[in-house]
Amino acid sequence: MGCLAGLGWFILLVAVVNIEAQNKPPIKINSKCLGNLLRVDVSRLGESFLEVSAVINNSSIILTPSLSSKCGFTIKKDHLGNAVIYASVQNCFAQNVDDKAFTTKLGLRLQSDNVVDKFYLVEETCYYSSWASREIICKPNYMEVSVKKAAPNDYNLPAYPYSDPRKAAEQPMDASLKIATVVFLTPEERVMQVDEAQRNGYGISSTLTRLVLRSPNPSRETYTKDVAGVPMTVLSTSIIFEKTKLTKLTTPLYAGAACPQAQGGVFFTETSIRWFLPRRIAPLICPKHFRLLEVNMGVDGRKLEATEISARSYSLTLDDLYVIVEIPIGAAGCQIKSHVQDGQYFTSYMIELMLELLWTEDDTNEDTRYKVFLPVETPLQLQPPQVIDATVPKEMMFKAFIGPVGFDVMLKNIRSPYEVLSLADCFARGFKVFDNMSPNGCSKVYTVEVPFTDRVVGQMKEMGVTIYTLYLTFGFLVLPKHAPFTATAYLRAKLEDIAPPSAAPPSVSGSCDDKNFYVLVKYGTKGFNFQTIMGKRMLNESLAQQYGIMGNDTHFSLIVPSSAADATVEAVASSSIKSRLDVTLRYPKTNKTIQDFSLACNFVTKLIECFPNGTITAMAITLESVPSLNPRRLTLRDPACGPTYSNDQYAYFVFTANSCGTTRKFLPNMMLYENEISITDELELGKLSQSKEPEFELKVFCYYDINTNQAMGFNSRPRRSEPYADDARGEMQVEMRVALDDSYSAFHRVEDDPITKYLQQPLYFEVELMGSYNPKVSLELAHCWATLEEDKMSLPQWDLIVNGCANSRDPHPVIFHSVLPKGRVHYPSNFKRFEVPMFALAEDKDNLNRQVFVHCEVVICDVRNPVDVQCSDQDNTMKGQKLAVSDDPGFKNVTSGPIIIMHS
């Protein structure tokens, strides 16, 4: 407890950073208000797990299924790795301002094998004031009814018979009235107190002007009723408001809902979906006074205009009994879900339909808005991919379209009768394989192009005609289960023989993706001898291997990174660079150029990064337009702030928001930090002006949100019991390494030296007895300390571990980590792991040279006869009093460093 008192409790708040060139999140989040509902779309989840929580008063409450139905949330994830969250604007956690503005905050936590605990905050305010007297929402997991409470000027209430439980309060609602009792008007009447109803999963709240009741769908107090042939779940209640228990002044208010059951009223044909919703929801209306005012349909919660309904070939009609929606299978707005059964490809068509009705039951302007959501999925249909032959023989290439298939389908490989080719193999062979979205946006079609000259193509001569044949089997996988199925293509093309053409010279072509240039060089007619120049360098064997050369008798291909020295940077934007690769083919004897080829593409690149702790990094890249620029001469506004690392191609800067001449501006809800990278050296400026090159200047911007915070929690680990050992002698090899994190699964490499860390980042050390396979041998840490020089005897020194235990005088002591037999660790006694907070090395900042070395004295002993190096409380006076560095041959010294310390 003394340690806790010394350290104190703290909460670390990290401001969310918005910057033009920061890393894009791995997921895409979009929120929008849809009347009395909020919709949040979260895409690109893949197979990651998404945990959704409501954020209120700086606390996160996980939305479990039961809490979601109670509080007005619907959360679903589709087969494509996308999630949709619906929230009622009157949900339990919304901030309500005068029943007109509703603010909801959601926390999204993303977890997967590769990404752990990434947190995103979503905040949206929905403005909704066009309330009907009664509003009903039907979602698959809950029913919600919101009823207007009578106000002093509301005397024209529905004239229901007194015995009708729907009768509203006869007198204006007193502000002091509180909800006391809920009477469920099921066939067997049940009475519950408010707290009992809430424990049973019901959400009940009273706002300034409205009563809100929410029920799980279904619940024990609901019942099923057939309405015009459609089974519906019905909730009927009378809410009793009570002023005080002494006066027993009570006022009842009816609240009820009726919603179609899953797939209720839905019928399928081979080509369409038809949904029948009763025009009069009998449990909710008085038939004598019913008048339907509006009917709207929508998809995914969004109402569609009449022009959009027509453009999508949807149909919305009414007759005496029903509102009828008809959707052609495969129309826009759908999702195709893929299935495999017995190796055959099936699909189902999925769509979330919405109907919104507005009706009145008398002439008192008391109206009801009824909104029902109905997810629909058709039965499975066999849909084997079709192969369309689009070959033009004169182009000497087979071209075929294969599909359509769902977006959850991936082409894995292509098989011929002779071999199996991965997609990478196909590219290296000169095949073209790509996919395109279908016109309806619900599926995709693969395109495959194979040259007639490839060895998988068969040839046969007949009467002056060459017949080319191609037999391929396409191997597909349905994600995420990786269920396999195939499609087969047999293509045939005829081409009339013509006189032999003149010798064809070699040629070069290429393309780009988001990281690399792809270059394809065809040899042309055999016998041509030519050279390939990449940028300004001759393509020799070493350079070709560096660029991953692959080829055959007709061509070779190269993969050139966008950052390669042979590429030229043409322009720089906030988050991308435009780079160009020049390739020249020429005859070696005459130096005559056969072909000049240039490929310019935009590549996404992190040029500027802003970190929550105020650290800013920026990279300035040399441009083709400023060839004389020396990146090593670039500085920030403060000429003393040069690059942390630089070479002939770029300069890399690391600085903080309160240094190097960085300025700050206050904008609405955010702060703007600005700096710039330029040449300040007068000699360099003179050289540039003489060469008439343009000035080089890179603006650095960082936007920090002022009002958005994230809380980061931490927990401590109990200290392990210290081992003990007897003295021992012998040769030993000990290695100390620095791990990337506390999992100790990956380490900084020697070639990465020096290691750079900020004061906020701890260091994770591992000491290992190398080449030991004896579990009875124990490695113990006698002393560990840090110095500014590589010499372990140099001064000053910081004591980290003293006599086998953490230095108790250090306000930031080291933390020991246990070692378990896992992976490469077979004998835990041969390892020691500990964590050093960087603050422990920062007390004497005036003497800090920005680099430190960590040294340890270790001893090897028999675990059954421990030496006296264990941490003990028997002699507190000795703690922190480091003995002289031992020259005893029984001890082994190990050193790690240098480690660069950066101040934030």
BELSULHU-V542957 format. One record per backbone hydrogen bond with DSSP energy under -1.0 kcal/mol. CO is the residue of the C=O (numbers start at 1). NH is the residue of the N-H. E is the energy in kcal/mol with one decimal. If there is no record, write none. Layout:
((CO	NH	E) (CO	NH	E))
This chain:
((1	5	-2.4) (2	6	-2.1) (3	7	-2.3) (4	8	-2.8) (12	712	-1.6) (14	710	-1.1) (16	705	-1.9) (18	703	-1.2) (19	22	-1.0) (28	43	-2.7) (30	41	-3.5) (32	39	-2.8) (36	89	-2.0) (37	34	-3.5) (38	87	-2.6) (39	32	-2.4) (40	85	-2.7) (41	30	-2.3) (42	83	-3.6) (43	28	-1.6) (45	48	-2.0) (49	111	-2.6) (51	109	-2.8) (52	63	-2.8) (53	107	-3.1) (54	61	-2.8) (56	59	-1.6) (59	56	-2.6) (61	54	-2.8) (62	64	-1.3) (64	68	-2.7) (65	69	-2.0) (66	70	-1.6) (67	71	-2.2) (68	72	-1.2) (68	73	-2.9) (71	92	-1.1) (72	88	-2.6) (74	86	-2.8) (76	84	-2.7) (78	81	-1.5) (81	45	-2.5) (82	78	-3.0) (83	42	-3.0) (84	76	-2.1) (85	40	-2.7) (86	74	-2.2) (87	38	-3.0) (88	91	-2.0) (91	94	-1.6) (95	103	-2.1) (97	100	-1.9) (97	101	-1.6) (100	128	-2.4) (101	97	-2.7) (102	126	-2.9) (103	95	-2.9) (104	124	-2.1) (105	55	-2.3) (106	122	-3.0) (107	53	-2.3) (108	120	-2.6) (109	51	-2.8) (110	118	-2.2) (111	49	-3.6) (115	112	-2.6) (118	110	-3.2) (120	108	-3.2) (122	106	-3.1) (124	104	-2.5) (126	102	-2.4) (129	131	-1.7) (133	148	-2.8) (134	369	-2.7) (135	146	-2.8) (136	371	-2.8) (137	144	-2.4) (138	373	-2.6) (141	217	-1.7) (142	139	-2.5) (143	215	-2.7) (144	137	-2.6) (145	213	-2.6) (146	135	-2.5) (147	211	-3.0) (150	173	-2.2) (151	154	-2.4) (153	155	-1.0) (155	157	-1.5) (158	160	-1.7) (161	164	-1.7) (164	167	-2.0) (174	177	-1.9) (178	242	-3.2) (180	194	-1.3) (181	240	-3.0) (182	192	-2.6) (183	238	-2.2) (184	186	-1.2) (184	190	-2.0) (190	184	-3.3) (192	182	-3.2) (193	197	-2.4) (194	198	-2.4) (195	199	-1.8) (196	200	-1.4) (197	202	-2.1) (198	201	-1.5) (203	214	-2.8) (205	212	-3.0) (209	149	-3.0) (210	207	-3.1) (211	147	-2.9) (212	205	-2.3) (213	145	-2.7) (214	203	-2.5) (215	143	-2.5) (219	222	-1.2) (223	234	-3.2) (225	232	-2.3) (227	230	-1.8) (230	227	-2.5) (231	261	-2.2) (232	225	-2.7) (233	259	-2.4) (234	223	-1.8) (235	257	-2.3) (236	185	-3.0) (237	255	-1.9) (238	183	-2.4) (239	253	-1.8) (240	180	-2.9) (240	181	-1.5) (241	251	-2.2) (242	178	-2.3) (244	248	-1.8) (249	243	-2.4) (251	241	-3.2) (253	239	-3.2) (255	237	-1.4) (257	235	-3.4) (259	233	-3.1) (261	264	-3.1) (263	266	-1.7) (265	276	-2.9) (267	274	-2.8) (271	329	-2.8) (272	269	-2.5) (273	327	-2.6) (274	267	-2.8) (275	325	-2.3) (277	323	-2.9) (280	282	-1.5) (281	284	-2.6) (282	285	-1.0) (286	289	-1.7) (291	360	-2.4) (294	358	-2.0) (296	356	-2.9) (297	304	-2.6) (298	354	-2.0) (299	302	-1.7) (302	299	-1.7) (305	309	-2.4) (306	310	-2.1) (307	311	-2.3) (308	312	-1.8) (309	314	-2.3) (310	313	-1.4) (315	326	-2.3) (317	324	-3.2) (321	279	-3.4) (322	319	-2.4) (323	277	-2.5) (324	317	-2.5) (325	275	-2.8) (326	315	-1.7) (327	273	-2.5) (328	331	-2.0) (335	350	-2.9) (337	348	-2.1) (339	346	-2.8) (341	344	-2.0) (344	341	-2.0) (345	383	-2.3) (346	339	-2.5) (347	381	-2.3) (348	337	-2.7) (349	378	-2.2) (350	335	-1.7) (351	376	-2.9) (352	300	-2.4) (353	374	-2.7) (354	298	-2.2) (355	372	-2.5) (356	296	-2.5) (357	370	-3.2) (358	293	-3.0) (358	294	-1.8) (359	368	-2.8) (360	291	-2.3) (367	134	-1.7) (368	359	-2.2) (369	136	-2.8) (370	357	-2.9) (371	138	-2.6) (372	355	-1.9) (374	353	-2.1) (376	351	-2.1) (381	347	-2.3) (386	403	-2.2) (388	401	-2.4) (392	395	-2.1) (393	396	-2.2) (396	452	-2.3) (398	450	-2.1) (399	390	-2.7) (400	448	-2.4) (401	388	-2.8) (402	446	-2.8) (403	386	-2.3) (405	444	-2.9) (406	409	-1.5) (408	479	-3.2) (410	477	-2.3) (413	475	-2.7) (414	421	-2.9) (415	473	-2.5) (419	416	-2.8) (421	414	-2.5) (422	426	-2.3) (423	427	-2.0) (424	428	-2.2) (425	429	-1.8) (426	431	-2.7) (427	430	-1.4) (432	449	-2.5) (434	447	-3.5) (436	445	-2.7) (438	441	-1.9) (443	438	-2.9) (444	405	-2.4) (445	436	-2.3) (446	402	-2.8) (447	434	-2.0) (448	400	-2.2) (449	432	-2.1) (450	398	-3.2) (451	454	-1.6) (454	457	-1.7) (458	469	-2.1) (460	467	-3.2) (462	465	-1.2) (464	497	-2.8) (465	462	-3.0) (466	495	-2.2) (467	460	-1.3) (468	493	-2.6) (469	458	-2.6) (470	491	-2.9) (472	489	-3.0) (473	415	-3.1) (474	487	-1.5) (475	412	-2.9) (475	413	-1.3) (476	485	-1.6) (477	410	-2.7) (478	482	-1.2) (478	483	-1.7) (483	478	-2.3) (485	476	-2.9) (487	474	-3.4) (489	472	-2.5) (491	470	-2.5) (493	468	-3.3) (495	466	-2.9) (504	525	-3.1) (507	522	-2.6) (509	520	-3.1) (511	518	-3.4) (515	562	-2.4) (516	513	-1.8) (517	560	-2.6) (518	511	-2.0) (519	558	-2.4) (520	509	-2.5) (521	556	-2.2) (522	507	-1.8) (525	528	-1.3) (531	586	-1.8) (532	539	-3.0) (533	584	-2.2) (534	537	-2.4) (537	534	-2.7) (538	540	-1.1) (540	544	-2.6) (541	545	-2.2) (542	546	-1.9) (543	547	-1.6) (544	549	-1.7) (545	548	-1.6) (547	559	-2.6) (550	557	-3.4) (554	523	-2.5) (555	552	-2.5) (556	521	-2.8) (557	550	-1.8) (558	519	-2.4) (560	517	-3.5) (561	564	-1.8) (564	567	-1.5) (568	580	-3.2) (569	624	-2.5) (571	578	-2.9) (575	605	-1.7) (576	573	-3.2) (577	603	-2.9) (578	570	-3.1) (578	571	-1.4) (579	601	-2.4) (580	568	-3.2) (581	599	-2.2) (582	535	-3.3) (583	597	-3.0) (584	533	-2.8) (585	594	-3.3) (585	595	-1.6) (586	531	-2.8) (587	591	-1.8) (592	587	-2.7) (595	585	-2.6) (597	583	-3.4) (599	581	-2.4) (601	579	-2.4) (603	577	-2.3) (605	607	-1.2) (607	619	-2.0) (609	617	-2.4) (611	614	-2.2) (614	657	-1.8) (615	611	-2.7) (616	655	-2.6) (617	609	-2.4) (618	653	-3.2) (620	651	-2.4) (623	626	-1.2) (626	629	-1.4) (630	633	-2.3) (631	634	-1.3) (635	678	-2.4) (638	641	-2.7) (640	642	-1.2) (641	636	-2.0) (645	652	-3.6) (649	622	-3.0) (650	647	-2.3) (651	620	-2.7) (652	644	-2.6) (652	645	-1.6) (653	618	-1.9) (655	616	-3.5) (656	659	-1.6) (659	662	-1.7) (660	638	-1.1) (663	674	-2.2) (665	672	-3.0) (667	670	-1.8) (669	706	-2.2) (670	667	-2.9) (671	704	-2.5) (672	665	-2.4) (673	702	-1.8) (674	663	-2.3) (675	700	-2.8) (677	698	-2.3) (678	635	-2.5) (681	685	-2.5) (682	686	-2.2) (683	687	-1.9) (684	688	-2.3) (685	689	-2.4) (686	690	-2.1) (687	691	-1.6) (688	693	-1.9) (698	677	-2.6) (700	675	-1.7) (702	673	-2.7) (703	18	-2.5) (704	671	-2.5) (708	16	-1.1) (710	14	-2.2) (725	866	-1.0) (725	867	-9.9) (733	770	-2.7) (735	768	-2.7) (737	766	-2.4) (738	748	-2.7) (741	744	-1.5) (746	740	-2.6) (749	752	-1.3) (750	753	-1.7) (755	900	-4.1) (757	902	-2.9) (758	761	-2.0) (763	836	-2.7) (764	739	-3.3) (765	834	-1.9) (766	737	-2.6) (767	832	-1.9) (768	735	-2.3) (774	777	-1.6) (776	863	-2.5) (778	861	-2.6) (780	859	-2.3) (782	804	-2.2) (783	857	-3.3) (784	800	-2.6) (784	801	-2.1) (785	855	-3.2) (786	798	-2.2) (787	853	-2.8) (791	794	-1.6) (798	786	-2.1) (800	807	-2.0) (801	784	-2.3) (802	805	-1.8) (805	802	-3.2) (807	810	-1.5) (815	835	-3.1) (820	822	-1.4) (822	825	-2.1) (827	830	-2.2) (828	831	-1.8) (829	779	-2.7) (830	769	-2.4) (832	767	-3.0) (833	817	-2.3) (834	765	-2.9) (835	815	-2.3) (836	763	-2.3) (837	840	-1.9) (838	841	-1.7) (839	842	-1.6) (843	845	-1.0) (850	901	-1.5) (852	899	-2.2) (853	787	-2.6) (854	896	-2.6) (855	785	-2.2) (856	894	-2.2) (857	782	-2.6) (857	783	-1.2) (858	892	-2.7) (859	780	-2.6) (861	778	-3.2) (862	865	-1.7) (865	726	-2.5) (867	725	-1.7) (867	869	-1.9) (875	878	-1.5) (878	881	-2.0) (880	882	-1.1) (888	891	-2.2) (892	858	-2.9) (894	856	-2.4) (896	854	-2.7) (898	755	-1.8) (899	852	-1.8) (900	757	-3.0) (902	759	-1.5))
